[in-house]
Structures are given as C-alpha cells and as structure tokens.
Amino acid sequence: MDRRVLKTKRAIRNAFAKLLTEKDLNDITVKDVAELADINRKTFYNYYTGIYQLVDEIENDIAEEFASNIDDLDVMECLRDPMILFNKLADMMKKDYDFYSSLFKINVSSVLLKKIAGSMIEIAKNVARKSIKDADEDVLDITVKFIFYGEVLTFHEWFSRGGRDYPVELMRETIGGICTKGVGGMISERRQHGQ
C-alpha cells in the first residue's frame, strides 16, 4: 500500500480513536473525523463509505494483527511464563502507540471495544485449542476471559491516567507474577524481598 495512503488512513484511525474518548460512537460524524485528521471529507470517502465501515476495518485490523502475533505461541509455555504473551501485546501497541493510547482511554462499555475484545478472545481460545487437546470449553472460556479482561482493564486504567502511576515494566512484571503465582504468591514474594 502506498505510504501516503497508509499515512492518511493512520490519521483517520487516530482521529477516530481520539474522538471515541470524547463522544459516543453514534455521535461521531465523518466531518468530526475529517477535521481532527486534517483532511477533507472527500478524502475520508475515498477510503470508507462511512463511520461504521471504519469501525469494521479497525476491528478486523486489530484482530488480524493480534492473530498473527499469537498464532505461533505455545500456550503451555505462555501459561508457565505469561510475559511471553504480555510482551507480544506490548510490542503490538508500541508500533501504533497513539492509536492504542486513545483506544485504551475509550469507555470500556464501548461497542467497538466489546467487538474487539470478543474477536481477540475467540482468537486466543483457538490458539489455545491447538496446544491443549480436549480442553474443557467452559474452563478455557473462563481462563481466557479472566486473563484477557484483567490485562485489558489494567492497560485501560494505566493509559487513562497517562501512564504516570508506575512504569510499564512494573505493570508487566506484576501481571506476569499474578498469572503464574496468584495474588497470594505475589504478596508472599514481595514480602520476602522486603518490597
């Protein structure tokens, strides 16, 4: 894809994600997105028929990128070391920090976030099924949702506060520790190290 096209589409996505932090999806217009992206409405319509096509593309792009980042992961290895998955997600977000920063500031009950979360959870469960034969579907569903929503809500809160509360490394280490040792294990370990 032409670099100018990529730059324009990125500006549209970033503007849209920023607007979602201020308005409900149904209240965002093409005019709003075009003004914030510093393009004219005609340019927007060169790429999208409207806001909902943009939403679908964002959802599909995130799901595809997530799938390509985790498809080759060994789920059993990730269960032993959750940092593997966390680092993959962190790297994905670093590539388009402005977009993800805005996306994680959106109200967690947003239709877009719910759709993205649903897609990512199904992808994660499909990857897990490849490694864990005859997995109990209910246990798999609960486990994936617990880990996914825990990480997403933690990121959401962190980005909403501007990432200033504590370094991302501490967040990454703590989430990984909770996933492998449980909350009690993390507290015990911190006490042993005098933290």
Legacy VTK file of the C-alpha trace (Angstrom):
# vtk DataFile Version 3.0
C-alpha trace
ASCII
DATASET POLYDATA
POINTS 195 float
0.000 0.000 0.000
1.232 3.493 -0.881
2.882 5.317 2.061
0.615 8.355 1.587
-2.442 6.118 1.782
-1.099 4.484 4.964
-0.362 7.890 6.484
-3.872 9.173 5.669
-5.580 6.042 6.967
-3.495 6.179 10.155
-4.509 9.829 10.654
-8.169 8.840 10.196
-7.866 5.937 12.673
-6.067 8.052 15.260
-8.594 10.878 14.935
-11.478 8.439 15.260
-9.956 6.748 18.342
-9.366 10.163 19.950
-12.972 11.175 19.248
-14.175 7.962 20.904
-12.573 9.164 24.138
-14.812 12.244 23.983
-18.035 11.063 22.318
-20.266 8.051 21.902
-19.767 6.144 18.641
-23.210 7.170 17.364
-22.374 10.853 17.880
-19.198 10.849 15.771
-19.572 12.190 12.250
-17.390 11.970 9.164
-16.972 15.742 9.470
-15.609 15.312 13.036
-13.085 12.698 11.924
-12.021 14.645 8.839
-11.462 17.856 10.808
-9.405 16.154 13.500
-7.408 14.151 10.922
-6.810 17.372 8.981
-8.262 16.006 5.759
-11.366 16.913 3.788
-14.499 14.779 3.828
-13.925 13.707 0.226
-10.610 12.163 1.257
-12.379 10.221 4.009
-14.899 8.900 1.481
-12.044 7.791 -0.797
-11.371 5.086 1.783
-14.640 4.497 3.659
-18.353 4.651 2.952
-18.934 5.917 6.483
-18.047 5.629 10.152
-19.250 2.022 10.504
-17.016 0.786 7.698
-14.103 2.462 9.509
-15.151 0.675 12.733
-15.263 -2.678 10.919
-11.818 -2.111 9.408
-10.329 -1.167 12.784
-11.823 -4.260 14.397
-10.610 -6.521 11.577
-7.113 -4.990 11.505
-6.646 -5.387 15.257
-7.955 -8.964 15.184
-5.657 -9.873 12.265
-2.618 -8.297 13.908
-3.403 -9.986 17.229
-3.842 -13.351 15.481
-0.559 -13.013 13.600
1.236 -12.091 16.850
-0.044 -15.039 18.887
-0.654 -17.746 16.280
2.779 -19.323 16.736
2.757 -19.206 20.539
2.917 -22.366 22.607
0.070 -21.937 25.069
1.636 -24.229 27.662
4.807 -22.126 27.540
2.687 -18.967 27.926
0.964 -20.454 30.964
4.380 -21.050 32.535
5.551 -17.560 31.513
2.678 -15.107 30.824
5.276 -12.451 29.994
5.604 -14.026 26.545
2.024 -13.050 25.673
2.224 -9.739 27.512
5.381 -8.779 25.588
3.746 -9.684 22.278
0.796 -7.404 23.105
3.071 -4.620 24.343
5.102 -4.788 21.112
1.893 -4.639 19.080
0.824 -1.489 20.936
4.244 0.162 20.680
4.034 0.039 16.875
0.994 2.344 16.907
1.190 3.947 20.358
-1.001 6.993 19.590
-3.839 4.829 18.318
-3.713 2.308 21.176
-3.291 5.054 23.741
-6.576 6.579 22.573
-8.249 3.192 22.192
-7.474 2.271 25.796
-8.964 5.538 27.021
-12.351 4.721 25.490
-15.157 3.818 27.865
-14.844 0.081 28.497
-18.527 -0.404 27.673
-17.930 0.957 24.146
-19.410 -1.157 21.351
-16.098 -1.042 19.500
-14.098 -2.282 22.494
-16.608 -5.049 23.126
-16.366 -6.198 19.493
-12.566 -6.079 19.529
-12.428 -7.943 22.851
-14.815 -10.607 21.572
-12.706 -11.179 18.455
-9.452 -11.335 20.409
-10.876 -13.763 22.958
-12.030 -16.137 20.204
-8.613 -15.944 18.534
-6.873 -16.685 21.862
-9.178 -19.653 22.512
-8.489 -21.048 19.017
-4.728 -20.777 19.591
-5.138 -22.478 22.994
-7.134 -25.329 21.442
-4.174 -26.139 19.180
-1.916 -26.722 22.196
-4.404 -28.138 24.684
-6.170 -31.095 23.147
-9.579 -31.977 24.601
-9.670 -28.732 26.614
-12.795 -28.254 28.709
-14.550 -25.466 26.788
-16.050 -23.820 29.866
-12.721 -23.755 31.707
-10.974 -22.477 28.573
-13.567 -19.708 28.173
-13.286 -18.612 31.824
-9.471 -18.712 31.799
-9.019 -16.753 28.582
-11.583 -14.136 29.609
-10.050 -13.768 33.071
-6.545 -13.199 31.708
-7.684 -11.068 28.765
-10.054 -8.753 30.639
-7.647 -8.430 33.554
-4.866 -7.255 31.245
-7.123 -5.038 29.136
-8.688 -3.293 32.136
-5.255 -2.788 33.691
-3.985 -1.221 30.452
-7.178 0.835 30.188
-6.665 2.294 33.649
-2.949 2.874 33.049
-3.488 4.690 29.738
-6.416 6.678 31.179
-4.063 8.068 33.806
-1.445 8.904 31.193
0.845 6.035 32.175
2.262 8.076 35.031
1.224 5.992 38.046
4.006 3.444 37.651
6.352 2.214 34.926
5.017 -0.240 32.373
7.799 -2.664 33.397
6.328 -2.882 36.915
2.865 -3.451 35.463
4.207 -6.153 33.151
6.123 -7.868 35.980
3.142 -7.737 38.339
0.624 -9.060 35.815
3.003 -11.871 34.876
3.537 -12.705 38.525
-0.166 -12.757 39.317
-0.813 -15.067 36.355
1.911 -17.524 37.386
1.897 -17.291 41.189
-1.542 -15.931 42.008
-2.176 -12.877 44.159
-1.119 -14.659 47.364
2.122 -15.822 45.751
2.937 -12.301 44.571
2.292 -10.831 48.025
4.440 -13.509 49.688
7.262 -12.952 47.194
7.153 -9.175 47.724
7.290 -9.666 51.498
10.304 -11.977 51.169
12.121 -9.345 49.125
11.096 -6.541 51.510
9.016 -4.657 48.939
LINES 1 196
195 0 1 2 3 4 5 6 7 8 9 10 11 12 13 14 15 16 17 18 19 20 21 22 23 24 25 26 27 28 29 30 31 32 33 34 35 36 37 38 39 40 41 42 43 44 45 46 47 48 49 50 51 52 53 54 55 56 57 58 59 60 61 62 63 64 65 66 67 68 69 70 71 72 73 74 75 76 77 78 79 80 81 82 83 84 85 86 87 88 89 90 91 92 93 94 95 96 97 98 99 100 101 102 103 104 105 106 107 108 109 110 111 112 113 114 115 116 117 118 119 120 121 122 123 124 125 126 127 128 129 130 131 132 133 134 135 136 137 138 139 140 141 142 143 144 145 146 147 148 149 150 151 152 153 154 155 156 157 158 159 160 161 162 163 164 165 166 167 168 169 170 171 172 173 174 175 176 177 178 179 180 181 182 183 184 185 186 187 188 189 190 191 192 193 194
